[in-house]
Amino acid sequence: MHRRRYRAASDGTSWIGRVRRDERRTRGDPESALPERHAGTDDELHDNPARLMRTRISPTKSMVLKLAALALLASSTAVASAETPAPESVRLANGHEIEWVRPGLFEVDVARHKKSALSVPVELRRVLADASSVAFPSDRVKRIDGKDYLLVVVNRSSNVRPTGYCGAGEEGALHVLELHGARAVPRFSLPVQSCIDSVSLETNDGAQSPYLAIAWRDDPAGIDIRWEYLAHGGPTHRFFRFVNGSFVETEVPR
């Protein structure tokens, strides 16, 4: 069996004595039996500013590094938030706005604080009700041949299981609606993005929302769409021209 070793009281007294002698030595006390610390040590530090700074600013250096890291994080956040977002609503000629409020599209009269549901066919109503998100590529409707057309992208979750393949992804389709007062008639639809099929809209290297890659075009009237990546190939720039009340793919105008 090992005995626990205890420091004797005399050892403690001896240790205290050594500490006191060290204190007298540092003060140049003549009663100290130990050699006096030479002032040259401090002189050497003063003669060498770089060494003096290294000796004294360790905590400061640590704080500077922390502040630099925080500044870098703030800069990265600012860059991320600099992305041009897609519109949150679409303005109509009467001053009202179209917004998505689950489970559907609503016409909002901001001045009177009123809103009414936009009437859509049953199939589209179900699509909107099941949507994971909805986006508007343009903040205005397009008037063609005396009628107003609305662009809306409806997304659904790629996988009902969040931990499954593409669990956080979405499948998105563009819908073009022809507006007739409080009623909307679908005139065109097209899948535009997919996590499962690796299809993504153009983002300008992350500088803008992907939905801004879908835009109205004039002369000829139509819809211009650009993709960043298409796993299965195909043109990344397509144009859908307005023809007899619908939108038909044609050659991209120059």
KOLLUMDO-216725 format. One record per residue: residue in three letters; x, y, z of N, C-alpha, C in turn. Coordinates in nm, 3 decimals, decimal comma, padded with zeros to 5 digits. Example, Ala and Ser with C-alpha at 12.3 -4.5 7.8 and 13.67 -1.06 7.14 Angstrom:
<atoms>
res/n_xx/n_yy/n_zz/ca_xx/ca_yy/ca_zz/c_xx/c_yy/c_zz
ALA/01,319/-00,569/00,780/01,230/-00,450/00,780/01,320/-00,330/00,780
SER/01,285/-00,225/00,708/01,367/-00,106/00,714/01,290/00,003/00,787
</atoms>
This chain:
<atoms>
res/n_xx/n_yy/n_zz/ca_xx/ca_yy/ca_zz/c_xx/c_yy/c_zz
MET/00,085/-00,119/00,000/00,000/00,000/00,000/00,089/00,124/00,000
HIS/00,055/00,217/-00,088/00,134/00,341/-00,095/00,079/00,441/00,003
ARG/00,170/00,503/00,072/00,128/00,607/00,165/00,121/00,740/00,093
ARG/00,016/00,814/00,125/00,002/00,947/00,067/00,104/01,039/00,132
ARG/00,177/01,109/00,048/00,282/01,196/00,099/00,225/01,334/00,128
TYR/00,250/01,384/00,246/00,204/01,517/00,286/00,326/01,607/00,301
ARG/00,308/01,733/00,262/00,416/01,829/00,280/00,422/01,870/00,426
ALA/00,537/01,864/00,480/00,556/01,901/00,621/00,543/02,050/00,638
ALA/00,512/02,091/00,760/00,498/02,235/00,787/00,627/02,307/00,758
SER/00,742/02,238/00,787/00,871/02,302/00,762/00,891/02,326/00,613
ASP/00,837/02,234/00,531/00,847/02,254/00,386/00,769/02,378/00,345
GLY/00,651/02,399/00,402/00,572/02,517/00,371/00,645/02,642/00,412
THR/00,707/02,640/00,531/00,781/02,757/00,578/00,897/02,787/00,486
SER/00,966/02,679/00,443/01,079/02,697/00,352/01,035/02,759/00,221
TRP/00,921/02,714/00,171/00,868/02,765/00,043/00,832/02,913/00,054
ILE/00,769/02,951/00,166/00,734/03,092/00,189/00,860/03,177/00,194
GLY/00,963/03,123/00,259/01,089/03,197/00,267/01,149/03,222/00,131
ARG/01,142/03,119/00,043/01,197/03,136/-00,091/01,123/03,245/-00,168
VAL/00,990/03,247/-00,152/00,911/03,348/-00,220/00,949/03,487/-00,175
ARG/00,966/03,504/-00,044/01,002/03,637/00,008/01,140/03,680/-00,039
ARG/01,234/03,583/-00,044/01,368/03,618/-00,092/01,364/03,661/-00,238
ASP/01,277/03,592/-00,315/01,264/03,630/-00,457/01,210/03,771/-00,471
GLU/01,113/03,806/-00,382/01,058/03,941/-00,388/01,164/04,045/-00,356
ARG/01,248/04,016/-00,253/01,353/04,112/-00,218/01,456/04,123/-00,330
ARG/01,481/04,009/-00,397/01,577/04,010/-00,506/01,530/04,100/-00,620
THR/01,401/04,091/-00,651/01,349/04,173/-00,761/01,348/04,320/-00,726
ARG/01,342/04,353/-00,595/01,345/04,494/-00,553/01,487/04,543/-00,528
GLY/01,586/04,452/-00,542/01,723/04,492/-00,514/01,751/04,505/-00,366
ASP/01,680/04,430/-00,282/01,696/04,435/-00,137/01,832/04,379/-00,099
PRO/01,918/04,458/-00,032/02,053/04,411/00,007/02,047/04,297/00,106
GLU/01,936/04,278/00,178/01,929/04,170/00,275/01,905/04,035/00,209
SER/01,874/04,040/00,082/01,847/03,914/00,013/01,974/03,836/-00,004
ALA/01,971/03,709/00,025/02,088/03,624/00,010/02,106/03,579/-00,134
LEU/02,010/03,604/-00,217/02,017/03,561/-00,356/02,067/03,676/-00,441
PRO/02,128/03,647/-00,553/02,179/03,754/-00,640/02,066/03,841/-00,690
GLU/02,093/03,970/-00,701/01,993/04,067/-00,746/01,970/04,052/-00,896
ARG/01,842/04,066/-00,938/01,810/04,062/-01,080/01,865/04,188/-01,144
HIS/01,934/04,171/-01,253/01,998/04,285/-01,319/01,896/04,366/-01,396
ALA/01,912/04,495/-01,391/01,822/04,585/-01,462/01,835/04,571/-01,612
GLY/01,944/04,503/-01,653/01,967/04,488/-01,796/01,855/04,416/-01,866
THR/01,783/04,333/-01,789/01,672/04,258/-01,851/01,567/04,354/-01,904
ASP/01,527/04,451/-01,817/01,429/04,550/-01,859/01,485/04,640/-01,969
ASP/01,617/04,673/-01,954/01,678/04,759/-02,055/01,676/04,691/-02,191
GLU/01,700/04,558/-02,186/01,701/04,484/-02,313/01,565/04,490/-02,381
LEU/01,458/04,481/-02,300/01,324/04,489/-02,356/01,298/04,626/-02,416
HIS/01,343/04,730/-02,344/01,320/04,865/-02,394/01,403/04,892/-02,519
ASP/01,524/04,832/-02,525/01,609/04,850/-02,642/01,558/04,771/-02,762
ASN/01,473/04,673/-02,734/01,417/04,591/-02,842/01,265/04,604/-02,840
PRO/01,209/04,708/-02,901/01,064/04,734/-02,895/00,981/04,617/-02,945
ALA/01,032/04,548/-03,047/00,954/04,436/-03,101/00,936/04,329/-02,995
ARG/01,045/04,299/-02,923/01,035/04,198/-02,817/00,944/04,246/-02,706
LEU/00,954/04,376/-02,674/00,868/04,433/-02,569/00,721/04,419/-02,608
MET/00,689/04,448/-02,734/00,551/04,438/-02,778/00,502/04,295/-02,772
ARG/00,589/04,200/-02,815/00,549/04,060/-02,812/00,524/04,015/-02,669
THR/00,601/04,073/-02,576/00,588/04,035/-02,436/00,459/04,088/-02,376
ARG/00,418/04,208/-02,418/00,308/04,276/-02,350/00,171/04,265/-02,417
ILE/00,165/04,232/-02,547/00,036/04,242/-02,614/-00,028/04,109/-02,649
SER/00,015/04,002/-02,586/-00,047/03,873/-02,617/-00,199/03,876/-02,604
PRO/-00,255/03,926/-02,492/-00,402/03,933/-02,481/-00,462/04,023/-02,588
THR/-00,393/04,135/-02,616/-00,443/04,227/-02,718/-00,444/04,162/-02,855
LYS/-00,337/04,087/-02,884/-00,330/04,017/-03,013/-00,445/03,919/-03,027
SER/-00,474/03,849/-02,919/-00,585/03,753/-02,922/-00,716/03,824/-02,951
MET/-00,737/03,940/-02,888/-00,860/04,016/-02,910/-00,869/04,066/-03,054
VAL/-00,754/04,110/-03,110/-00,752/04,158/-03,248/-00,791/04,048/-03,344
LEU/-00,738/03,927/-03,321/-00,771/03,814/-03,407/-00,920/03,782/-03,400
LYS/-00,977/03,790/-03,280/-01,120/03,764/-03,265/-01,203/03,868/-03,340
LEU/-01,162/03,995/-03,327/-01,235/04,101/-03,396/-01,224/04,086/-03,547
ALA/-01,106/04,042/-03,595/-01,088/04,021/-03,739/-01,179/03,910/-03,789
ALA/-01,191/03,803/-03,708/-01,278/03,692/-03,747/-01,424/03,737/-03,753
LEU/-01,465/03,819/-03,654/-01,603/03,869/-03,654/-01,628/03,960/-03,774
ALA/-01,528/04,041/-03,809/-01,543/04,130/-03,924/-01,559/04,051/-04,053
LEU/-01,481/03,941/-04,064/-01,491/03,855/-04,183/-01,628/03,791/-04,192
LEU/-01,680/03,747/-04,076/-01,813/03,686/-04,074/-01,919/03,788/-04,115
ALA/-01,907/03,909/-04,063/-02,004/04,014/-04,097/-01,998/04,048/-04,245
SER/-01,876/04,048/-04,300/-01,860/04,076/-04,443/-01,926/03,969/-04,527
SER/-01,908/03,841/-04,488/-01,968/03,730/-04,562/-02,120/03,739/-04,556
THR/-02,172/03,776/-04,439/-02,317/03,790/-04,424/-02,370/03,901/-04,513
ALA/-02,297/04,011/-04,520/-02,339/04,124/-04,603/-02,342/04,085/-04,750
VAL/-02,242/04,006/-04,794/-02,238/03,962/-04,933/-02,358/03,873/-04,962
ALA/-02,386/03,781/-04,866/-02,499/03,689/-04,887/-02,630/03,764/-04,896
SER/-02,645/03,868/-04,811/-02,770/03,942/-04,810/-02,780/04,041/-04,926
ALA/-02,670/04,055/-05,005/-02,671/04,149/-05,116/-02,742/04,092/-05,238
GLU/-02,785/03,965/-05,234/-02,856/03,904/-05,345/-02,984/03,981/-05,375
THR/-03,005/04,010/-05,504/-03,128/04,080/-05,545/-03,245/03,984/-05,532
PRO/-03,341/04,012/-05,446/-03,451/03,918/-05,423/-03,560/03,927/-05,530
ALA/-03,642/03,824/-05,534/-03,758/03,825/-05,623/-03,868/03,908/-05,557
PRO/-03,957/03,966/-05,635/-04,067/04,046/-05,578/-04,155/03,962/-05,486
GLU/-04,212/04,025/-05,385/-04,302/03,955/-05,293/-04,447/03,966/-05,338
SER/-04,473/04,054/-05,434/-04,609/04,071/-05,485/-04,604/04,125/-05,627
VAL/-04,720/04,125/-05,693/-04,729/04,177/-05,830/-04,834/04,288/-05,832
ARG/-04,795/04,403/-05,883/-04,886/04,518/-05,884/-04,976/04,515/-06,008
LEU/-05,104/04,540/-05,986/-05,202/04,542/-06,094/-05,227/04,685/-06,141
ALA/-05,292/04,699/-06,256/-05,319/04,832/-06,311/-05,409/04,915/-06,221
ASN/-05,495/04,850/-06,141/-05,587/04,922/-06,052/-05,523/04,960/-05,919
GLY/-05,395/04,933/-05,905/-05,324/04,967/-05,781/-05,325/04,856/-05,678
HIS/-05,406/04,754/-05,700/-05,407/04,640/-05,609/-05,283/04,553/-05,632
GLU/-05,261/04,457/-05,544/-05,146/04,368/-05,557/-05,189/04,223/-05,544
ILE/-05,118/04,135/-05,615/-05,140/03,991/-05,603/-05,032/03,936/-05,510
GLU/-05,073/03,865/-05,407/-04,981/03,804/-05,312/-05,017/03,658/-05,291
TRP/-04,917/03,583/-05,245/-04,944/03,444/-05,207/-04,955/03,437/-05,055
VAL/-05,070/03,396/-05,010/-05,093/03,373/-04,867/-05,154/03,234/-04,858
ARG/-05,081/03,143/-04,796/-05,129/03,006/-04,792/-05,275/02,999/-04,752
PRO/-05,361/02,932/-04,831/-05,324/02,830/-04,930/-05,337/02,874/-05,075
GLY/-05,341/03,005/-05,106/-05,363/03,044/-05,245/-05,318/03,184/-05,277
LEU/-05,360/03,234/-05,392/-05,328/03,369/-05,437/-05,441/03,463/-05,399
PHE/-05,403/03,584/-05,357/-05,502/03,682/-05,313/-05,477/03,817/-05,379
GLU/-05,585/03,888/-05,408/-05,575/04,025/-05,455/-05,592/04,115/-05,333
VAL/-05,493/04,200/-05,311/-05,490/04,283/-05,190/-05,509/04,430/-05,225
ASP/-05,605/04,492/-05,157/-05,628/04,636/-05,170/-05,563/04,700/-05,047
VAL/-05,439/04,745/-05,065/-05,362/04,798/-04,953/-05,429/04,920/-04,892
ALA/-05,482/05,008/-04,974/-05,543/05,132/-04,925/-05,662/05,105/-04,834
ARG/-05,741/05,004/-04,867/-05,861/04,973/-04,787/-05,841/04,855/-04,692
HIS/-05,720/04,803/-04,690/-05,688/04,690/-04,602/-05,783/04,572/-04,626
LYS/-05,805/04,543/-04,754/-05,893/04,432/-04,789/-05,820/04,334/-04,880
LYS/-05,859/04,210/-04,873/-05,803/04,112/-04,966/-05,909/04,008/-05,000
SER/-05,901/03,959/-05,123/-05,997/03,858/-05,169/-05,922/03,752/-05,247
ALA/-05,968/03,628/-05,234/-05,900/03,516/-05,300/-05,917/03,525/-05,451
LEU/-05,808/03,496/-05,522/-05,813/03,492/-05,667/-05,869/03,356/-05,708
SER/-05,972/03,356/-05,788/-06,036/03,231/-05,829/-05,954/03,163/-05,938
VAL/-05,915/03,037/-05,912/-05,837/02,960/-06,009/-05,900/02,822/-06,025
PRO/-05,871/02,749/-06,133/-05,925/02,615/-06,152/-05,886/02,522/-06,038
VAL/-05,966/02,418/-06,016/-05,945/02,326/-05,905/-05,804/02,267/-05,904
GLU/-05,755/02,225/-06,019/-05,623/02,163/-06,026/-05,514/02,257/-05,977
LEU/-05,517/02,381/-06,022/-05,418/02,479/-05,979/-05,438/02,513/-05,832
ARG/-05,561/02,513/-05,787/-05,589/02,541/-05,646/-05,521/02,436/-05,558
ARG/-05,525/02,310/-05,601/-05,460/02,203/-05,525/-05,308/02,220/-05,526
VAL/-05,256/02,258/-05,641/-05,111/02,280/-05,652/-05,067/02,391/-05,557
LEU/-05,142/02,499/-05,552/-05,109/02,610/-05,463/-05,122/02,570/-05,316
ALA/-05,223/02,490/-05,285/-05,245/02,448/-05,146/-05,131/02,358/-05,097
ASP/-05,073/02,279/-05,188/-04,964/02,188/-05,151/-04,826/02,250/-05,167
ALA/-04,821/02,376/-05,206/-04,692/02,440/-05,236/-04,605/02,455/-05,111
SER/-04,475/02,434/-05,129/-04,380/02,461/-05,021/-04,341/02,608/-05,022
SER/-04,347/02,669/-05,140/-04,323/02,813/-05,153/-04,373/02,860/-05,289
VAL/-04,393/02,990/-05,300/-04,440/03,050/-05,426/-04,356/03,176/-05,450
ALA/-04,320/03,199/-05,576/-04,238/03,317/-05,608/-04,293/03,387/-05,732
PHE/-04,269/03,519/-05,736/-04,311/03,600/-05,851/-04,186/03,650/-05,924
PRO/-04,162/03,607/-06,047/-04,044/03,653/-06,121/-04,048/03,802/-06,155
SER/-04,168/03,858/-06,172/-04,181/03,999/-06,208/-04,280/04,068/-06,114
ASP/-04,255/04,197/-06,087/-04,343/04,272/-05,997/-04,457/04,340/-06,073
ARG/-04,474/04,306/-06,200/-04,581/04,367/-06,279/-04,646/04,263/-06,369
VAL/-04,769/04,288/-06,405/-04,835/04,202/-06,502/-04,798/04,252/-06,642
LYS/-04,812/04,165/-06,739/-04,780/04,202/-06,876/-04,910/04,213/-06,956
ARG/-04,932/04,330/-07,015/-05,053/04,349/-07,096/-05,021/04,314/-07,242
ILE/-05,091/04,213/-07,290/-05,073/04,169/-07,429/-05,212/04,157/-07,493
ASP/-05,230/04,223/-07,605/-05,358/04,221/-07,675/-05,476/04,256/-07,583
GLY/-05,454/04,354/-07,496/-05,561/04,402/-07,409/-05,589/04,317/-07,287
LYS/-05,507/04,215/-07,262/-05,528/04,130/-07,144/-05,402/04,127/-07,058
ASP/-05,423/04,108/-06,926/-05,311/04,106/-06,832/-05,270/03,963/-06,800
TYR/-05,137/03,941/-06,800/-05,082/03,809/-06,771/-04,988/03,816/-06,651
LEU/-04,998/03,714/-06,568/-04,923/03,708/-06,443/-04,829/03,588/-06,444
LEU/-04,703/03,610/-06,402/-04,605/03,502/-06,389/-04,597/03,459/-06,243
VAL/-04,604/03,329/-06,218/-04,590/03,278/-06,081/-04,523/03,141/-06,085
VAL/-04,425/03,121/-05,998/-04,357/02,992/-05,987/-04,405/02,924/-05,859
VAL/-04,459/02,805/-05,875/-04,510/02,730/-05,760/-04,415/02,613/-05,733
ASN/-04,363/02,607/-05,611/-04,269/02,502/-05,573/-04,334/02,401/-05,479
ARG/-04,289/02,278/-05,491/-04,330/02,175/-05,396/-04,205/02,105/-05,346
SER/-04,211/02,045/-05,229/-04,096/01,977/-05,171/-04,055/01,859/-05,258
SER/-03,924/01,841/-05,276/-03,874/01,731/-05,358/-03,897/01,597/-05,291
ASN/-03,897/01,596/-05,159/-03,910/01,472/-05,084/-03,990/01,499/-04,957
VAL/-04,088/01,415/-04,929/-04,169/01,435/-04,809/-04,088/01,404/-04,684
ARG/-03,975/01,332/-04,702/-03,888/01,301/-04,589/-03,772/01,401/-04,587
PRO/-03,766/01,488/-04,486/-03,660/01,589/-04,479/-03,520/01,532/-04,482
THR/-03,503/01,409/-04,430/-03,370/01,349/-04,425/-03,341/01,264/-04,547
GLY/-03,437/01,253/-04,638/-03,417/01,174/-04,758/-03,344/01,251/-04,867
TYR/-03,329/01,187/-04,983/-03,261/01,251/-05,096/-03,335/01,379/-05,135
CYS/-03,263/01,489/-05,147/-03,322/01,621/-05,178/-03,430/01,658/-05,077
GLY/-03,410/01,618/-04,952/-03,510/01,646/-04,849/-03,540/01,793/-04,831
ALA/-03,439/01,878/-04,855/-03,459/02,022/-04,841/-03,478/02,090/-04,976
GLY/-03,485/02,010/-05,083/-03,496/02,066/-05,217/-03,640/02,092/-05,260
GLU/-03,652/02,155/-05,377/-03,785/02,187/-05,430/-03,791/02,156/-05,580
GLU/-03,914/02,132/-05,625/-03,944/02,116/-05,767/-04,035/02,232/-05,804
GLY/-03,993/02,313/-05,899/-04,069/02,434/-05,931/-04,120/02,439/-06,074
ALA/-04,240/02,491/-06,091/-04,299/02,506/-06,224/-04,352/02,647/-06,242
LEU/-04,326/02,702/-06,359/-04,377/02,835/-06,393/-04,520/02,823/-06,445
HIS/-04,607/02,911/-06,396/-04,745/02,917/-06,444/-04,772/03,059/-06,493
VAL/-04,833/03,069/-06,610/-04,873/03,199/-06,664/-05,025/03,207/-06,657
LEU/-05,074/03,306/-06,584/-05,219/03,319/-06,564/-05,272/03,442/-06,636
GLU/-05,383/03,423/-06,705/-05,452/03,535/-06,770/-05,558/03,585/-06,673
LEU/-05,552/03,713/-06,639/-05,640/03,768/-06,536/-05,768/03,826/-06,595
HIS/-05,878/03,791/-06,530/-06,010/03,845/-06,566/-06,079/03,888/-06,437
GLY/-06,045/04,007/-06,388/-06,101/04,053/-06,262/-06,051/03,965/-06,148
ALA/-06,145/03,903/-06,076/-06,108/03,818/-05,963/-06,084/03,673/-06,004
ARG/-06,079/03,648/-06,135/-06,061/03,512/-06,185/-05,932/03,504/-06,267
ALA/-05,861/03,391/-06,253/-05,737/03,369/-06,328/-05,747/03,240/-06,409
VAL/-05,708/03,248/-06,536/-05,714/03,132/-06,625/-05,571/03,092/-06,665
PRO/-05,528/02,968/-06,635/-05,393/02,923/-06,673/-05,380/02,917/-06,826
ARG/-05,269/02,974/-06,878/-05,246/02,972/-07,022/-05,118/02,899/-07,060
PHE/-05,031/02,875/-06,962/-04,903/02,812/-06,994/-04,838/02,766/-06,864
SER/-04,767/02,652/-06,870/-04,691/02,605/-06,753/-04,567/02,531/-06,803
LEU/-04,461/02,537/-06,721/-04,334/02,475/-06,760/-04,250/02,449/-06,636
PRO/-04,198/02,325/-06,618/-04,105/02,299/-06,507/-03,979/02,383/-06,529
VAL/-03,934/02,453/-06,426/-03,818/02,541/-06,443/-03,702/02,510/-06,348
GLN/-03,730/02,437/-06,241/-03,620/02,401/-06,151/-03,652/02,271/-06,079
SER/-03,545/02,196/-06,048/-03,566/02,066/-05,985/-03,440/02,021/-05,912
CYS/-03,456/01,983/-05,787/-03,345/01,927/-05,712/-03,319/01,784/-05,759
ILE/-03,425/01,708/-05,781/-03,413/01,568/-05,822/-03,346/01,555/-05,958
ASP/-03,385/01,638/-06,054/-03,331/01,629/-06,190/-03,213/01,724/-06,214
SER/-03,168/01,791/-06,109/-03,054/01,884/-06,119/-03,075/01,990/-06,227
VAL/-03,181/02,065/-06,210/-03,213/02,176/-06,300/-03,218/02,304/-06,216
SER/-03,137/02,401/-06,250/-03,135/02,525/-06,171/-03,136/02,648/-06,261
LEU/-03,208/02,749/-06,218/-03,218/02,874/-06,292/-03,093/02,959/-06,272
GLU/-03,068/03,048/-06,364/-02,951/03,136/-06,360/-02,959/03,230/-06,239
THR/-02,846/03,246/-06,169/-02,841/03,336/-06,053/-02,736/03,446/-06,068
ASN/-02,668/03,450/-06,183/-02,561/03,550/-06,200/-02,454/03,534/-06,093
ASP/-02,407/03,411/-06,076/-02,306/03,381/-05,974/-02,353/03,417/-05,834
GLY/-02,481/03,395/-05,808/-02,534/03,419/-05,674/-02,573/03,563/-05,647
ALA/-02,566/03,649/-05,748/-02,596/03,791/-05,726/-02,745/03,822/-05,727
GLN/-02,827/03,728/-05,776/-02,970/03,755/-05,783/-03,050/03,628/-05,754
SER/-03,175/03,648/-05,721/-03,265/03,536/-05,700/-03,280/03,459/-05,832
PRO/-03,286/03,326/-05,826/-03,302/03,248/-05,949/-03,431/03,281/-06,025
TYR/-03,532/03,329/-05,954/-03,659/03,359/-06,021/-03,650/03,479/-06,114
LEU/-03,547/03,561/-06,095/-03,528/03,676/-06,184/-03,473/03,633/-06,319
ALA/-03,441/03,504/-06,333/-03,397/03,451/-06,462/-03,516/03,432/-06,556
ILE/-03,636/03,452/-06,502/-03,759/03,445/-06,582/-03,809/03,588/-06,598
ALA/-03,819/03,635/-06,721/-03,854/03,776/-06,741/-03,944/03,797/-06,863
TRP/-04,027/03,900/-06,853/-04,107/03,941/-06,968/-04,016/04,005/-07,071
ARG/-04,056/03,990/-07,196/-03,978/04,052/-07,304/-04,075/04,121/-07,400
ASP/-04,030/04,233/-07,455/-04,111/04,308/-07,552/-04,055/04,290/-07,694
ASP/-04,147/04,298/-07,789/-04,110/04,305/-07,932/-04,008/04,197/-07,973
PRO/-04,048/04,074/-07,985/-04,186/04,025/-07,971/-04,219/03,996/-07,825
ALA/-04,346/04,004/-07,794/-04,390/03,979/-07,657/-04,373/03,832/-07,623
GLY/-04,318/03,806/-07,505/-04,299/03,668/-07,465/-04,224/03,658/-07,334
ILE/-04,180/03,536/-07,303/-04,112/03,508/-07,176/-03,971/03,458/-07,204
ASP/-03,875/03,522/-07,142/-03,734/03,486/-07,158/-03,689/03,410/-07,033
ILE/-03,630/03,291/-07,052/-03,587/03,210/-06,937/-03,442/03,165/-06,957
ARG/-03,362/03,179/-06,851/-03,221/03,135/-06,855/-03,196/03,037/-06,741
TRP/-03,122/02,932/-06,773/-03,086/02,832/-06,673/-02,936/02,835/-06,648
GLU/-02,901/02,798/-06,527/-02,760/02,789/-06,490/-02,707/02,649/-06,516
TYR/-02,792/02,550/-06,493/-02,748/02,411/-06,511/-02,865/02,322/-06,548
LEU/-02,841/02,236/-06,648/-02,940/02,137/-06,691/-02,868/02,003/-06,699
ALA/-02,893/01,915/-06,603/-02,821/01,788/-06,597/-02,840/01,704/-06,723
HIS/-02,957/01,712/-06,784/-02,986/01,631/-06,902/-02,956/01,704/-07,033
GLY/-02,890/01,817/-07,023/-02,853/01,889/-07,144/-02,967/01,975/-07,198
GLY/-02,942/02,036/-07,313/-03,041/02,123/-07,374/-03,000/02,268/-07,364
PRO/-03,068/02,356/-07,435/-03,033/02,499/-07,433/-03,060/02,561/-07,296
THR/-02,969/02,644/-07,253/-02,986/02,711/-07,123/-03,053/02,847/-07,137
HIS/-03,084/02,885/-07,259/-03,156/03,011/-07,283/-03,269/02,981/-07,381
ARG/-03,393/03,004/-07,337/-03,509/02,973/-07,421/-03,607/03,091/-07,419
PHE/-03,683/03,099/-07,526/-03,781/03,208/-07,539/-03,916/03,151/-07,579
PHE/-04,020/03,197/-07,509/-04,156/03,151/-07,536/-04,239/03,271/-07,580
ARG/-04,273/03,270/-07,706/-04,341/03,384/-07,766/-04,493/03,371/-07,752
PHE/-04,556/03,485/-07,730/-04,701/03,487/-07,720/-04,762/03,470/-07,859
VAL/-04,841/03,363/-07,875/-04,905/03,335/-08,004/-05,049/03,290/-07,980
ASN/-05,143/03,370/-08,027/-05,285/03,334/-08,019/-05,330/03,291/-07,879
GLY/-05,297/03,371/-07,781/-05,345/03,345/-07,645/-05,264/03,245/-07,566
SER/-05,155/03,194/-07,622/-05,070/03,101/-07,548/-04,923/03,139/-07,569
PHE/-04,833/03,059/-07,514/-04,691/03,088/-07,526/-04,622/02,968/-07,589
VAL/-04,555/02,994/-07,700/-04,494/02,887/-07,779/-04,344/02,912/-07,790
GLU/-04,265/02,805/-07,772/-04,120/02,822/-07,781/-04,078/02,852/-07,924
THR/-03,997/02,955/-07,938/-03,943/02,992/-08,069/-03,795/03,024/-08,052
GLU/-03,732/03,058/-08,160/-03,590/03,095/-08,154/-03,573/03,220/-08,068
VAL/-03,466/03,220/-07,991/-03,439/03,335/-07,904/-03,411/03,458/-07,991
PRO/-03,487/03,566/-07,973/-03,464/03,688/-08,053/-03,326/03,747/-08,026
ARG/-03,270/03,806/-08,126/-03,139/03,870/-08,110/-03,155/04,019/-08,085
</atoms>
